[in-house]
Amino acid sequence: MSKVLVTGGCGYIGSHTIVSLLERGHRVLSADDLSRSDGSALEGIKKIAGTGVVNYRADLKDRTATERIFAENPDIEAVIHFAAYKAVAESVAQPLLYFDNNNGSLSSVLWAMKKHGVKNLVFSSSCTVYGKAEKLPVTEQTPLAEPECPYARTKLMGEQMISDFAASYPGRFVSLRYFNPAGAHRSALIGEAPMGRPDNLVPAVTMFAAGKLPELVVHGADYETRDGSCIRDYIHVMDIAEAHAAALDYMAGKMKDHGHHFFNLGSGSGTTVLELLKAFEAANGVKLNYRIGPRRPGDLPAMYADNRKARELLGWEIKRGLEEMMGSAWRWEQRRSAKKD
Ligand SMILES: NC(=O)c1ccc[n+]([C@@H]2O[C@H](COP(=O)([O-])OP(=O)(O)OC[C@H]3O[C@@H](n4cnc5c(N)ncnc54)[C@H](O)[C@@H]3O)[C@@H](O)[C@H]2O)c1
């Protein structure tokens, strides 16, 4: 099994993916500057997998620091590049920070891959590349749109950088377009730990339920959807993690040609915000006293994926549903709240 460099390995999706890779026998190395995580996921990974993972505390915008990781590990065969900032509002306030960090770190990684002859890369992309898609569900053929915010632009630019590089370098590149990752590993030893105010709905729900946020607001209940609230495509983070392991297998086997391939990673069905809140209450026996607020500028009424391409080509499937997402997210929140007390 190959040695895989996971950038952003101390973050939410990176840490779950490391667990999945270790379970499949891969050797794993993490590179994370801990700018958006605290490193505690490394302990969780060790407890779950029974094996520790070395983390290079390196800022991947720094080409020399990135280069050193590859020089010290000449047996790296594949990179999974998660390291990025992901807060939409912050990206609107500080676009240069986002271009610098998200596109700068990708550029360093591509330089180092080229120098050291590493031929396989999986890139964390996002459904934001589709912008306001007119037809749902979105497939990989849905036209890419003018980004709605600088964060989304960094993801679109990231895909484009990889396509240009792939045209000049004989590697295998896969961009996975995540929809709405949620939930935690069933052990509740790792999970989503936003620094500051959460941008995503599920950590906002769990933090509100734990008394860490003063209110929970549903942004608009007057959309043309079945209950008026926005529709999103929630997918269990371990299903996302397993898709990365499946992508590596695909690149080593069925993906015969060099080049850049794209896959949607969603559950394939939409859930409204109000349905999600009800699912949380039902799974955990916790009442959420949320309030309905006005629409948030820029929110799309509905977004969900056609995930057939990932299922067919990667041989991957969704194994976990909304109940498991809500149950594991809450167990994780309770565990980390208890730890901090
Ligand atoms: N979580 C989501 O809802 C979601 C949806 C779509 C796409 N994505 C993408 O998936 C990836 C992982 O997201 P996540 O939710 O795990 O985020 P996260 O913030 O939990 O993890 C990202 C990790 O990358 C690290 N990092 C950031 N910049 C770095 C740099 N320059 N050098 C080294 N390390 C750096 C951070 O310290 C953090 O640990 C990101 O690229 C994100 O844009 C996430």
The ligand as a MOL file (V3000), in Angstrom:
LIG
                    3D

  0  0  0     0  0            999 V3000
M  V30 BEGIN CTAB
M  V30 COUNTS 44 48 0 0 0
M  V30 BEGIN ATOM
M  V30 1 N -16.3930 21.1300 5.4610 0
M  V30 2 C -17.0780 21.5090 4.3980 0
M  V30 3 O -18.2640 21.8400 4.5100 0
M  V30 4 C -16.4320 21.5340 3.0320 0
M  V30 5 C -17.2580 21.5780 1.8690 0
M  V30 6 C -16.6560 21.6080 0.6240 0
M  V30 7 C -15.2530 21.6080 0.5240 0
M  V30 8 N -14.4940 21.5960 1.6530 0 CHG=1
M  V30 9 C -13.0340 21.6320 1.5120 0
M  V30 10 O -12.4800 20.4860 2.1690 0
M  V30 11 C -11.2070 20.8010 2.7050 0
M  V30 12 C -11.1660 20.3950 4.1690 0
M  V30 13 O -12.2060 21.0680 4.8530 0
M  V30 14 P -12.4240 20.8530 6.4080 0
M  V30 15 O -13.8730 21.0160 6.6580 0
M  V30 16 O -11.7510 19.6340 6.8790 0 CHG=-1
M  V30 17 O -11.6630 22.1590 6.9750 0
M  V30 18 P -10.8080 22.3360 8.2920 0
M  V30 19 O -10.6460 23.8060 8.4950 0
M  V30 20 O -11.3710 21.5390 9.4190 0
M  V30 21 O -9.3990 21.6930 7.8810 0
M  V30 22 C -8.4780 22.3390 7.0650 0
M  V30 23 C -7.0970 22.1280 7.6820 0
M  V30 24 O -6.1110 22.7180 6.8230 0
M  V30 25 C -5.1610 23.3960 7.6150 0
M  V30 26 N -4.5720 24.4530 6.7750 0
M  V30 27 C -5.1850 25.5260 6.2340 0
M  V30 28 N -4.3090 26.2490 5.5140 0
M  V30 29 C -3.1140 25.6260 5.6070 0
M  V30 30 C -1.8090 25.8720 5.0830 0
M  V30 31 N -1.5420 26.9510 4.3420 0
M  V30 32 N -0.8090 25.0150 5.3780 0
M  V30 33 C -1.0530 23.9180 6.1400 0
M  V30 34 N -2.2590 23.6140 6.6480 0
M  V30 35 C -3.2690 24.4660 6.4020 0
M  V30 36 C -5.9280 23.9160 8.8180 0
M  V30 37 O -5.1090 24.1330 9.9450 0
M  V30 38 C -6.9540 22.8060 9.0420 0
M  V30 39 O -6.5080 21.8480 9.9970 0
M  V30 40 C -10.9850 22.2930 2.4430 0
M  V30 41 O -10.2040 22.4100 1.2820 0
M  V30 42 C -12.3860 22.8160 2.2060 0
M  V30 43 O -12.3830 23.9580 1.3850 0
M  V30 44 C -15.0530 21.5430 2.8970 0
M  V30 END ATOM
M  V30 BEGIN BOND
M  V30 1 1 1 2
M  V30 2 2 2 3
M  V30 3 1 2 4
M  V30 4 1 4 5
M  V30 5 2 4 44
M  V30 6 2 5 6
M  V30 7 1 6 7
M  V30 8 2 7 8
M  V30 9 1 8 9
M  V30 10 1 8 44
M  V30 11 1 9 10
M  V30 12 1 9 42
M  V30 13 1 10 11
M  V30 14 1 11 12
M  V30 15 1 11 40
M  V30 16 1 12 13
M  V30 17 1 13 14
M  V30 18 2 14 15
M  V30 19 1 14 16
M  V30 20 1 14 17
M  V30 21 1 17 18
M  V30 22 2 18 19
M  V30 23 1 18 20
M  V30 24 1 18 21
M  V30 25 1 21 22
M  V30 26 1 22 23
M  V30 27 1 23 24
M  V30 28 1 23 38
M  V30 29 1 24 25
M  V30 30 1 25 26
M  V30 31 1 25 36
M  V30 32 1 26 27
M  V30 33 1 26 35
M  V30 34 2 27 28
M  V30 35 1 28 29
M  V30 36 1 29 30
M  V30 37 2 29 35
M  V30 38 1 30 31
M  V30 39 2 30 32
M  V30 40 1 32 33
M  V30 41 2 33 34
M  V30 42 1 34 35
M  V30 43 1 36 37
M  V30 44 1 36 38
M  V30 45 1 38 39
M  V30 46 1 40 41
M  V30 47 1 40 42
M  V30 48 1 42 43
M  V30 END BOND
M  V30 END CTAB
M  END
